Amino acid sequence: MDNKEIIQAIKETVCKYTDDFIYAFENKKIKREEYDDVLLFCSEIYDVSFLKKYKNKIRDIIETILSTIKNELYSGDTTYLNYMGQSKGIGNIAFSLRILNQKGIHLNQFQKYCDCWMDEFYKTQIVLYYKTQTVPVLYDVIYGVSGMLNYYLEYRKEQKDIILGMLKYLIYLTDKNEEKVTKYFVIKLSEYKNTHSKYDLYLDFGMAHGIIGPLYIMAKAMHEGFQTKGLQESIQFLKDLYVEFMRIDDKGRLQFPTQLKLSGFKQKEVTDYTFNNGWCYGNGSIVFGLMKVAKYCEEELDYRFYKNELLKIMSGSLIDNNLFEPIVCHGYAGLLMIQICAYLETQDRDFLITIEEKICETLKYHEKNIGEERYINNYSLLEGASGVMLALLKVLGKTIESSKLLFLD
């Protein structure tokens, strides 16, 4: 990007945020439960050149957090580590350690400990997943098997048995349940949320909690050379669902269901289609995911089709995005992540045509929300201001690995 004014605006915004963030940590205004998210943010910004003046303080924060985590582990306290996925707890910490290792902070013993902890968590929990009613946190990108499997494919391919074990669970969910539909259908409880309440079964098509995550990661695993019974058939099954239930909107763009009820599935009637271009339930991440699946499956025609459809989405007007927040999950930062990753994937500069106006929208909504505690004091990649900073840094060409957690790299 060549617009010097926008580049300067990004740098000033990131510097101001980093300054406030460091002040908050040093004055103990950041809660312990945020530490894994804070570690991820610090690991990403540690060697950003224009943040050099903060480098020593960022290093101090990293060391404080790691010391806290180690002391808790030595005392047997694993309160903040009981997550299987990559966006919270032990998975988030392990991912952050990988980033720090790339930047010259080598914590090999602690990395090994975290990896072994994940191995054991998988071995003790996966058998229970087969006995549990399907819910998104078991299989999804954020907390579930899909996110964990992505970590193993990125960094631990030698753990073949664990990788195949996770694949088998994702394949198992394509089998039929007692309703004679795929086990990826999940229960949506009534507002009272108890076991005696009436419930609806629904099939989630979004990136955050939907079937695009398992589809993406199974295709990636197959592309990496992993094979097990039913893998190709399961990939094809999920691909076909997206084709079956997609539609073209009145502006000629693809849309997909958000959460498709069982009745709608059986009658082939969709009432709720994707309504924005963001990450969690948006057209952008779904079409990007399908484009990557086509690449992994070596289907050139499908790849070109989804690439062209993604270009339509990324080239639309601001009003077409239907986004009103700065955050990654369902805001402009997520759209920026999709757009810059699409460019890096394809090297097609057409993906950059509208990026400056989206940067300006991100900065605008950041300023509008800066007084909101739920935003500025939230340090998660998906819903906090720190995730917005990482998206802006990614646009500047900085090496930001967190897009892997979003299934965009």
C-alpha positions in Angstrom: 0.0 0.0 0.0 1.4 3.4 -1.0 -1.0 5.9 0.6 1.3 7.7 3.1 -1.5 9.3 5.0 -3.2 6.0 5.7 0.0 4.4 6.6 0.7 7.1 9.1 -2.8 7.0 10.5 -2.4 3.2 11.1 1.0 3.7 12.8 -0.3 6.4 15.0 -3.4 4.3 16.0 -1.3 1.2 16.8 1.3 3.3 18.8 -1.4 5.0 20.8 -3.1 1.6 21.5 0.2 0.0 22.5 1.0 2.8 24.8 -2.4 2.5 26.6 -2.1 -1.3 26.6 1.3 -1.2 28.3 0.0 1.3 30.9 -3.0 -1.0 31.6 -0.8 -4.0 32.2 1.8 -2.3 34.3 -1.0 -0.9 36.5 -2.7 -4.3 36.9 -5.8 -3.3 35.0 -5.8 -6.5 32.8 -7.5 -9.5 34.3 -5.6 -12.8 34.7 -8.1 -14.6 32.3 -6.9 -12.3 29.6 -3.3 -13.4 29.8 -3.3 -15.9 27.0 -4.8 -13.3 24.6 -2.3 -10.7 25.8 0.6 -13.1 25.2 -0.6 -13.6 21.7 -0.8 -9.9 21.0 2.6 -9.3 22.5 4.2 -12.1 20.5 2.8 -10.6 17.3 4.0 -7.1 17.9 7.3 -7.9 19.5 9.5 -7.1 16.5 7.4 -4.5 14.6 9.9 -1.9 13.6 7.9 1.2 14.3 7.1 -0.1 17.8 10.8 -0.5 18.7 10.6 2.0 21.6 8.1 -0.4 23.3 10.1 -3.5 22.7 11.7 -3.8 26.2 8.3 -3.3 27.9 6.6 -5.8 25.7 9.4 -8.3 26.5 8.8 -7.6 30.2 5.0 -8.3 29.8 5.8 -11.6 28.0 8.1 -12.7 30.8 5.6 -11.7 33.5 2.8 -13.7 31.8 5.0 -16.8 31.2 6.2 -16.7 34.7 2.6 -16.5 36.0 1.6 -19.4 33.8 4.6 -21.6 34.8 4.0 -20.9 38.6 0.3 -21.9 38.2 1.3 -25.1 36.4 3.9 -26.0 39.0 1.3 -25.6 41.7 -1.2 -27.8 39.7 -3.5 -25.0 38.8 -4.8 -25.5 35.2 -7.9 -23.3 35.6 -7.2 -21.3 32.4 -5.9 -24.2 30.3 -9.0 -26.5 29.9 -9.6 -25.8 26.2 -8.9 -28.1 23.3 -8.9 -25.4 20.5 -6.5 -22.7 19.5 -8.2 -19.5 20.5 -8.1 -19.9 24.3 -6.0 -21.5 27.0 -3.2 -23.9 26.3 -3.7 -23.9 22.5 -3.4 -20.1 22.4 -0.3 -20.2 24.5 1.4 -22.9 22.4 0.6 -20.9 19.3 2.1 -17.7 20.8 5.3 -19.6 21.8 5.7 -20.7 18.2 5.6 -17.0 17.1 8.1 -16.0 19.8 10.4 -18.8 18.7 10.4 -17.3 15.1 11.4 -14.0 16.6 14.4 -15.3 18.6 12.8 -15.9 22.0 13.4 -19.7 22.3 11.4 -21.4 25.1 11.9 -24.9 23.9 11.2 -26.7 27.2 8.0 -24.8 27.9 6.9 -25.3 24.2 7.4 -29.0 24.7 5.5 -29.0 27.9 2.5 -27.2 26.3 2.6 -29.6 23.3 2.6 -32.6 25.6 -0.2 -31.1 27.6 -2.3 -30.8 24.4 -1.5 -34.4 23.5 -2.8 -35.6 26.8 -5.8 -33.4 26.7 -6.7 -34.8 23.3 -6.2 -38.4 24.5 -8.4 -38.0 27.5 -11.1 -35.9 25.9 -11.6 -37.2 22.4 -13.3 -40.4 23.5 -15.9 -38.3 25.4 -16.7 -36.3 22.3 -18.2 -39.4 20.6 -20.5 -39.8 23.6 -21.6 -36.2 23.7 -24.4 -34.5 21.8 -22.8 -32.4 19.1 -22.2 -28.8 19.9 -19.9 -26.3 18.0 -17.2 -26.2 20.7 -16.4 -29.8 20.0 -15.6 -29.4 16.3 -15.3 -25.7 15.5 -12.4 -23.4 14.5 -12.3 -21.5 17.7 -12.4 -24.0 20.5 -12.9 -27.4 18.8 -11.1 -30.1 17.0 -10.7 -28.2 13.7 -8.6 -25.4 15.4 -6.5 -27.9 17.3 -5.9 -30.0 14.1 -4.8 -26.9 12.3 -2.1 -26.4 14.9 -0.9 -30.0 14.5 -0.8 -29.7 10.7 1.2 -26.4 11.0 3.7 -27.5 13.6 3.4 -31.1 14.7 2.9 -33.3 11.6 5.0 -36.0 13.2 2.1 -36.7 15.6 0.4 -38.8 12.9 -1.8 -40.8 15.3 -3.3 -37.7 16.9 -3.9 -36.1 13.5 -5.6 -39.1 12.2 -7.6 -39.4 15.4 -9.0 -35.9 15.0 -9.7 -36.5 11.4 -11.7 -39.6 12.3 -13.9 -37.6 14.7 -14.6 -34.9 12.0 -15.4 -37.7 9.6 -17.7 -39.4 12.1 -19.8 -36.3 12.4 -20.8 -36.6 8.7 -22.6 -39.9 9.6 -26.3 -39.7 10.3 -27.9 -39.2 13.7 -31.3 -40.4 15.0 -33.0 -37.7 12.9 -31.4 -39.3 9.8 -29.3 -36.2 9.1 -25.6 -35.5 9.6 -24.3 -35.4 13.1 -23.0 -31.9 12.4 -26.5 -30.8 13.3 -26.4 -29.2 16.7 -28.9 -28.5 19.4 -30.1 -24.9 19.9 -31.8 -24.8 23.3 -34.7 -22.5 24.2 -34.0 -19.3 26.2 -34.2 -21.2 29.5 -31.3 -23.5 28.4 -32.1 -26.6 30.4 -32.3 -30.2 29.4 -36.1 -30.2 29.7 -36.6 -27.3 27.2 -37.7 -27.7 23.7 -34.9 -27.4 21.2 -34.2 -27.0 17.5 -31.6 -28.8 15.6 -29.6 -26.6 13.2 -26.7 -26.9 10.8 -24.2 -24.0 11.1 -22.6 -22.8 7.9 -20.4 -20.0 9.3 -16.6 -19.9 9.7 -16.5 -19.4 13.5 -18.7 -22.3 14.5 -19.8 -24.0 11.3 -19.0 -26.8 8.9 -16.7 -24.7 6.7 -14.0 -25.2 9.4 -14.1 -29.0 9.4 -14.3 -29.0 5.6 -11.3 -26.7 5.3 -9.1 -28.6 7.7 -10.0 -32.0 6.3 -9.1 -30.8 2.8 -5.9 -29.3 4.1 -5.0 -32.6 5.9 -5.6 -34.6 2.7 -3.5 -32.1 0.8 -0.7 -32.6 3.3 -0.8 -36.3 2.6 -2.9 -37.7 5.4 -5.4 -40.4 4.5 -8.0 -42.3 6.5 -11.2 -44.1 5.7 -14.0 -41.8 4.6 -11.9 -38.7 4.4 -12.5 -37.9 0.7 -16.2 -38.8 1.0 -16.7 -36.5 4.0 -15.0 -33.6 2.2 -17.3 -34.1 -0.8 -20.3 -34.4 1.5 -19.7 -31.0 3.1 -18.7 -29.4 -0.2 -22.0 -30.5 -1.7 -24.0 -29.0 1.2 -22.5 -25.6 0.4 -23.4 -26.0 -3.3 -26.9 -27.3 -2.5 -27.9 -24.4 -0.2 -26.1 -21.5 -1.8 -28.0 -18.8 -3.7 -27.3 -15.7 -5.8 -28.5 -12.4 -4.2 -30.0 -9.5 -6.1 -26.6 -8.1 -6.7 -25.2 -11.2 -8.2 -23.2 -12.4 -5.2 -23.1 -15.8 -3.4 -25.0 -16.2 -0.1 -25.2 -19.2 2.2 -27.4 -20.1 5.2 -26.3 -19.0 8.6 -27.9 -21.5 10.9 -30.2 -23.9 8.9 -33.0 -25.5 10.9 -33.7 -29.2 10.6 -37.1 -28.5 9.1 -35.5 -26.2 6.5 -32.9 -28.7 5.7 -35.4 -31.5 5.1 -37.7 -29.2 3.0 -34.8 -27.5 1.2 -36.0 -24.1 2.4 -33.7 -21.5 3.9 -35.0 -18.5 5.8 -31.8 -16.9 7.0 -28.9 -16.2 4.6 -25.5 -14.6 5.3 -26.2 -10.9 5.7 -22.7 -9.4 5.9 -19.2 -9.8 4.5 -17.4 -10.4 7.7 -15.5 -13.3 9.3 -17.7 -15.3 11.7 -20.9 -15.7 9.7 -20.1 -13.6 6.6 -19.9 -14.4 2.9 -16.3 -13.3 2.8 -14.8 -16.0 5.0 -17.1 -18.8 3.6 -16.2 -18.1 0.0 -12.5 -17.7 0.9 -12.7 -21.0 2.7 -14.3 -22.7 -0.3 -11.6 -21.3 -2.5 -8.9 -22.8 -0.3 -10.7 -26.1 -0.2 -10.7 -26.1 -4.0 -7.0 -25.5 -4.0 -6.3 -28.3 -1.5 -8.5 -30.6 -3.6 -6.7 -29.5 -6.8 -10.0 -28.4 -8.4 -8.9 -25.6 -10.6 -12.3 -24.7 -12.0 -13.8 -24.5 -8.5 -10.9 -22.4 -7.4 -11.3 -19.9 -10.1 -15.1 -19.8 -9.5 -14.8 -19.0 -5.8 -11.9 -16.6 -6.4 -14.1 -14.6 -8.8 -17.0 -14.7 -6.3 -14.7 -13.5 -3.6 -13.6 -10.6 -5.8 -17.2 -9.6 -6.2 -17.6 -9.5 -2.5 -14.4 -7.6 -1.8 -15.1 -5.1 -4.6 -18.6 -4.1 -3.4 -19.5 -0.8 -1.8 -19.1 -0.1 1.9 -22.9 -0.3 2.4 -22.9 -3.9 0.9 -20.5 -5.0 3.7 -23.3 -4.5 6.3 -20.6 -4.1 9.1 -20.8 -1.6 11.9 -17.9 -2.5 14.3 -14.2 -2.5 14.0 -13.5 -6.0 15.4 -12.3 -9.2 13.7 -15.2 -11.4 14.5 -18.0 -9.5 12.7 -16.5 -6.2 11.9 -14.1 -4.4 9.5 -10.9 -5.8 10.9 -12.1 -9.3 9.9 -12.9 -8.1 6.4 -9.4 -6.6 6.2 -7.9 -9.9 7.2 -9.8 -11.8 4.5 -9.0 -9.2 1.9 -5.2 -9.0 2.5 -5.0 -12.8 2.9 -6.9 -13.2 -0.4 -4.3 -11.0 -2.1 -1.4 -12.9 -0.5 -2.9 -16.2 -1.6 -3.6 -15.2 -5.2 -1.2 -12.2 -5.8 -4.1 -10.7 -7.7 -4.0 -6.9 -7.1 -7.7 -6.6 -7.8 -8.2 -7.7 -4.2 -6.6 -4.5 -3.1 -8.8 -2.1 -5.0 -11.1 -1.3 -2.1 -8.7 -1.9 0.8 -8.0 1.7 1.6 -11.7 2.6 2.1 -12.0 -0.5 4.4 -9.0 0.7 6.4 -10.6 4.1 6.8 -13.8 2.4 8.1 -11.8 0.3 10.5 -10.1 3.3 11.9 -13.4 5.2 12.1 -15.2 2.5 14.0 -12.1 2.1 16.3 -12.4 5.7 17.3 -16.1 5.4 17.8 -15.7 2.4 20.1 -12.6 3.5 22.0 -14.6 4.5 25.0 -16.4 1.2 25.1 -15.1 -1.1 27.8 -16.2 -4.2 26.1 -14.0 -3.2 23.1 -10.9 -1.4 24.5 -10.5 -3.7 27.5 -11.1 -6.9 25.5 -7.8 -8.4 24.4 -9.0 -11.3 22.4 -8.2 -11.6 18.7 -11.8 -11.9 17.7 -13.7 -9.3 19.8 -11.1 -6.9 21.2 -9.2 -3.8 20.0 -5.9 -5.9 20.0 -7.3 -8.0 17.1 -8.0 -4.8 15.2 -4.4 -3.7 15.7 -3.2 -7.0 14.3 -5.4 -6.7 11.2 -4.0 -3.2 10.6 -0.5 -4.5 11.0 -1.2 -7.3 8.5 -2.3 -4.7 6.0 1.0 -2.9 6.4 2.8 -6.0 5.4 3.9 -7.1 8.8 4.3 -10.8 9.6 1.1 -11.5 11.5 0.5 -15.2 12.2 -2.9 -14.8 13.8 -4.6 -15.1 10.4 -3.8 -18.9 10.7 -6.2 -19.0 13.7 -8.9 -17.6 11.4 -8.3 -20.3 8.8 -7.1 -17.6 6.3 -3.5 -18.7 5.9 
